[in-house]
Amino acid sequence: MTWLLRLILVLLAFPVMAETGPGPAQLDLTQSTLIAEGRDRGRPRPLELTLALSHPVPYRVYFLDEPARLVVDFRQVDFRDTQPSALTGNTLVPAIRWGRFRQGWSRMVMELPGPYALTFAAQQQTPVGALLRLRFEPVKPEAFVTRGNSLSALWDLPQPADTPALPGPRGDRALRVAIDPGHGGHDPGAQVGAISEAAVILGFARELTEALNRAGIEVVPTRTDDSFVPLERRMTLARAGAADVFISLHADALPEGQAAGLSIYTWDPSADDRALRQLALRHDRDDLLAGVDLQGTDDEVAGVLMDLARSETQPRSEAFAKFVASELNGTAISMHPRPVRGAAFSVLKSPDIPSVLIELGFLTDPGDRANLFDPDWRARTAAAISSAVVKWAKDDATRQELSFQ
């Protein structure tokens, strides 16, 4: 299977067209088909997809599961005025969807009748355009190679090749970042109409994960689906995964006009601000209801030891927060007038892992709400946070070396 994956990467790694190129390719449904090989015996059969395009375009192919799906990203195809139901052979699979994915990219998602593997991929130029042919065959579940999971359609675009891992602080492994999408499960977080904080943040967490992976950084997620994870468990997962830094993500709600813009928080039990107190109660409320009050879990001896550990970790958290603010400011991301602040958010209490909470915006603010649903804004924000992690890690490693000398 390794040789096949390498072959696919070679086949798909076309150079990206310049903006002055021929523009989006048009799909000719009259010459596009999906065919199945062999007789229908009630089980998955080999499939071949042929797409007739007005000119060649770069593309990438991968699979997702839950359910099994084939995903093709194009740069780019104009799917307007075309319907998947008009594709010859569309009834061979449960469903087909396509459309514009983000600026400069289009996406096709084909639900499959079971696990498949790509066995052939080629784009051939013709006198009238190009033909993209993909052949995929049924495989056993254990041989099904996927990229991502059931909600990966929200992720940033995959890259055609792997990126070398960025060394961690100790140099013996890749840098690891715990990504903590706030709320989840029976705790939807802030809600504005049908929009829930938990769902919005989970989608962004996946995009941030992709951005970090591209930089060679490993990610330790605290949740990957719509499930509730207690605050204490989130920190335990980060510690068990040997995370070098912890990033909690939120997009909360306060009365309109009271808060807007992105903010980065570090632990500060003395923070005395009415809005911050409201947010702290909101972030911790489900754990408090479940009987897990992290505000008072330190006994006298443990508290002294944790305070000692925090005295070393806290400056690292604050330094990381400043790197994040600097990178976001450099990409013209709208931030709170005081973007880096302290707050008594319990999820930031870890004594041994530098931790920040990033409030991406407020669902109650129309501008922030629009940003949170803007693919370009999310991509720029994820890229800036990823860049901040890289720069902070290098700076932190240097400072750690100096402290040991």
N, C-alpha and C positions, 0 to 999 in steps of 0.2 A: 504493500500500500504506500510505503514511503516514496518509491520511485514514481508512483502515479501522482502523488501530491506535488512532487517537484516538477513533473511534466506539466501539470495544470498551472502552476505558478509561472512557468516559462511561457506557456501559451497565452496567459492572461495579462502578463506584465507589459501591455502596450504603453507607449509614451502618451502622456496626457496632451490633448490637442490645445493649441493656443486659442485664446478668445476670438482671434481673427479668422479661425478656421471655418469650415462649412456650416457650423452651427448644429443644432440637434438633428439627428437622423429621423426620417419619417418611417413608420412601420407600414409595410404593405401586407395587409391581412389576406389578400387574395393569393399570395404566394407563400404564406406562413402556415405551418402545419405542426400538429402533434400526433405522432403515430405510435402504435404499439406493435411489437413483434410477436408473432405466433398467435395461436388461437386462444380465445378467452376461456380459461378453465376455472374462473372464479378466484384466481390469485394474481398478485402483482406480476406484470410482464415488463420486459425491457422497453424503454420509451426513448423516442428521439424527437427533439424539439428543433424545428427550423424556423428562424425568424428572418424575413426578407426586409432589409434596411436600405435606405436611399444612399448611404455611404458607410464605410467601416467606422466603428467607434470602439474606444477602450471599454473593457468589461471585466467583471469579477464574478466568480461563481462560488457558492458554498451552500451547505445544508444546515437546517435548523431542525429541532425536534419539538415534540409536544404541541401540535402534531408534526410529523415528518414533512419538511418543506424544502423545495429548491428555491434559492434566492439568487437572482442575477441583478447586479448593479451596473448601470450603463452611464457613460459620460459622453453624450446623453441621448436619449430617445424621446421624441415627442409623441406621447401616447394619447394626446387629445384627439377627440373624434373617433376613437377606436374602442371597441368593447371586447373584453376577453371572451364573451359568449359567442363572438363572431369568428374566433379562431377555430379552424378545422381540427377536430379531435379534442376539443376542450372537455368533452364529457368523459374522457378517459381518466381524468383526475377529479378529486372532490371539488377543487376550487382553484381559480386563477385570479390574481389581482395585479394591477400595474398602475403606474402613475409617477408624477414628479416626487422625488424623495426629499431633496434639498437643493439649494442653489447649485446648478451645474450637474446634478445627478438625477437619474431616474431609476426606478426599481420595479422588478417583476418578482412576485412571490407565487409559487405554484405548490399547492398542497398535494402531497403524494399519498398513494394508497398503502404505503409502508416504507421501511428503510431502503434507501438506494445509495449507490455509489456512482460518481461520474467516471465514465470510461473513455470519453472522447469529447474534445472541445476544440473547435476550429472556426475561424472567420475567413471566408473566401470572398475576394473581390470579384464582382461580375461586371459585365458591360453596363448594367443599369444600377449598380449599387453594391450590395454585399449580402452574403448569406452567413448567418451565425448558426452553427449546428452543435447541439449538445446531446450526447447520448448517455443515458444513465440506466443502470441495471439493478434489480432487487438484490439485497444482501441480507445476511442474518443480522439481527439486532446488535450483536456484539461487534460487528464489522462496520456499523453505521458511524461515520466520522462527521461530527457536527461542529459548528462554530457558534457558540452562544446557546441560548435556551428559548423557552416559549415566548418571551417578550423581547427577543433580540432585535426585532424590527425597529425598535426605538433607539438602538445603539448607533453610534457614529459609524461611518463607513469603514469596512475592513481594509487593511493594507495588503498589497500584493506580495509582500515579503516580510519576514520576521526582523525585528530590531534587536541587536545585542543587548543583553541585560545590563542595567546600570548598577555598578557595585554598591552594596549596602555600606553602612557606617563601618562595619568590621572588615569589609573587603572580601569576605569569604562567601558571600551570596548576594543575590540581587536585592536592591532596596525594596522594602515592603510597606505598603500603605493600607491602613484599614479604612475602608469607605463605609460610612454608616448612614444609610438613608433613613431619616427620621420617621417615627410612627409605623403604621402598618397593621393589617389584620383588623381587629375590632376597634383600633384607634386610628381613624382616618386623618388625624391632625386637623389643621385648619380646613374649613370648607367654605367655598363661595359658590352657591348654586350647586351644579353637579360636579364641580371641580374639587378634588380632595388633595391636600398637601402630600399625603402618602404616595399617591399614584404619580403625581408630577415629579416628586423627588426621586422616586425609584427609576423613572425614565432617564432623568439627568445623571443619576449614579451610574447607569450603564454606559452613557456617553463618556463620562469622566473615566470610567474603567478602561474603555477603549483608548482614550488619549494617553493614559498612564502606561498601558501595555505597549503602545507604540514607542514610548520613551524608554522601554526596557525595564519598567517598574512592575513588580508583582503586586496584586491587589488581594487583600483579605476582606471580603464582604461580610457585613453583619447580618444582612438579609438580602435575598435575591428574588423574593416574590412578595405577594401581599400577605405577609404573616406578621404577627406581633412578636417582637423580641424585647424582653425587659431590659432596662438600661444596664443593670448589673451584668446580664448575659452578653450585651454588646461589648462591654469592656473585657469580659472574659474571653470572648472570641478573638478580639484584637490581640490580647496577650498570648493566647494559645497559638495564634498564627505568627507570632514573633514580629508583629508590626513595628516599624520604626517611627511611624507617625500616625495619628488618628484624626480623620476628618469626618465630622458629623454634618450632614446636609439637611437644611430645613427651608421652608418657604411659608412663613407663618401669616397670621392675620391680626391686625389691630384696627381700631376705628380709623376710617379713611381720613387721611391728612395727618395722622399721628406718626406714621412711619412709612418710609419708602427708601429704596435703594439697597444695594448689597452691603452686608456687614460681616466682619470676621471677629469672633469672640474667643477669648481665652479665659481660663478659670480665675475668678476674683470673687471670693465670698463676701467682700465688703462693698461690692457695687451697690449703690443706692440710687436707683432710678425707677420711677413708677412703671414705665413701659417695660423695662428689663425685668422687674419683678413679675409683671403679668406674663411675660414670655417664659420665665423660669417655671412658673406654676403650670403653664400650658405644656411645656416640654416634659415635665415630670408627672403630670396628673394621673396617667394610667398606672404608673408604677406605685404611686401613693395609694390609689384605690385598691391595688392588688396587695397592699401591705408591705411594699418594698420601699422604704423611705431612706434613700441614700444620703439625705441631709444629716442623718444621725447615726451612721453605721460605724464610725470610728470610736473604738474604746480608747481609754486614756493612753495606754502604752502604744497601741497601733497608731493612734493619731500622731504621736510624737515622731514615730518612725516615718510615717507618710509625709509629714511636714518636712522632715529632713530630705526625703527623696524629692519632694516637690520643689525644694529650694534649688535643686539642680535642674529639674525638668522644666520648671516654669519659664526661665529665661529662654530656653530652646523653643517652647511653645510661642512665646511672644515674638521671637525672631522669625519663626515660620509665618506667623500671621502677617508680619510686615512684608515678607517676601511675596505672599499672596496678594496683599493690597497693592504692592508696587507693580506686579505683573498685570493685574486687572486694570490698574490705572493706565498702564502703557497700551492697553488695547481699547481704551475709551469705554470701558464698562461703567455704567452709572452706579455710583456707590453712595452710601450714607455720608453726610458731611463729616462724621467721625467714623471712618470705616473700620478701625481697629479699636475694640473696646473690651473691657472685662465684664463678666457676668457670672452669676452663681448657677450655671447650668450643671446639673449633677453629672451629665455625661462627660464633662471635662475634668472630672476629679482624679483621673488616673495619675498616680504618683510617679509612674515610671515610663510613660509614653507621652511624648509631646503631643498635645491635643488642641484642636481648634474646632469651633462650630461655625460653619458658613451659612448665614441666612441669605439665601440667593435673592430674596425679595419678599414682598408681601402680596399675597393674593388679593387683599383688599384694595391695593393700589392699582388703578387701571394700567399705568405704564409698566409696573413690575409684572403684572399678569400677562401683558402682551409679550414682554421679554421672555418669560418662562415658556411660552409656546412658540417662540421664534427660533427655528433651527440654526440660523446664523448666530444669534446671540448665545445659544447654548453651546455651539461649537467653539466660539471664541472664548467663552468663559471656561469651558473644560480645558482648552489648550493653555490658557493663562495659568490655571491652577496646576496643571501638569508641569509647566515650565517653572513655576514657583517651587514645586517639590524638588525638581532637579537642582536648581540653584541653591535652595536651602540645604539640601543634602551635602553638596560639596562644601558650602560654607561651614556647616555643622561639623563635618568630618575634620576640617582644618582646625576649628576651635577645640574639638575633643583632643586632637593630637597635642595642641599647645598646652591644654590643661594637664595632660599626663607628663609633660616634660618638667 
